[in-house]
Amino acid sequence: MRPPDNGKPPYVARVEKIESDSRNNVKVRVRWYYRPEESLGGRRQFHGAKELFLSDHYDVQSAQTIEGKCIVHSFKNYSKLENVGAEDYFCRFEYKAVTGAFTPDRVAVYCKCEMPYNPDDLMVQCEVCKDWYHPACVDMTIEEAKMLDHFVCFECTEDDAKRSQNGFHSSPVSD
């Protein structure tokens, strides 16, 4: 929806109802999405560039303010998109505009830095423990991470070395 200031990105809302009055003025009842920077606490490192929060803020607007259509995907479906278009967004939280509370109030964290997943950031998965890591957190560049065929994190590599020193083998030994 068209923002009052042309320098700002369009507002995003879910149309709940469309009505016209006796003078054929078309109104839409909307439920607003908030961008991270519009919420209490603001944008955080793990928020994706296309992330929105579905709020409990409802409003009635003139249909004339509608600029176009976009798609707000679930976080899971957005993560599976092959190509993210300009009209694609995702939502993983509901947001209470008055209190600043989020639902869910917790999300899974990954990596040594214990941050929630940001679909804009590349991560690599350890083949042994199946944990996910940001390349920078495991002393690797993004370019190096993109070229990897296999990745084993430091902890799993260290554990394997300890098992070998103690006479335990990580794989069966053939005669």
Secondary structure, DSSP 8 states (H G I E B T S, - for coil): ---SSTTS---EEEEEEEEE-TT--EEEEEEEEE-GGGSTT---TTS-TTEEEEEEEEEEEEGGG-----EEEEHHHHHT-SS--TTEEEEEEEE-TTT--EESS---EETTTTEE--TTS--EE-TTT--EE-GGGGT--HHHHHH-S----HHHHHHHHHHHHTT--SS----
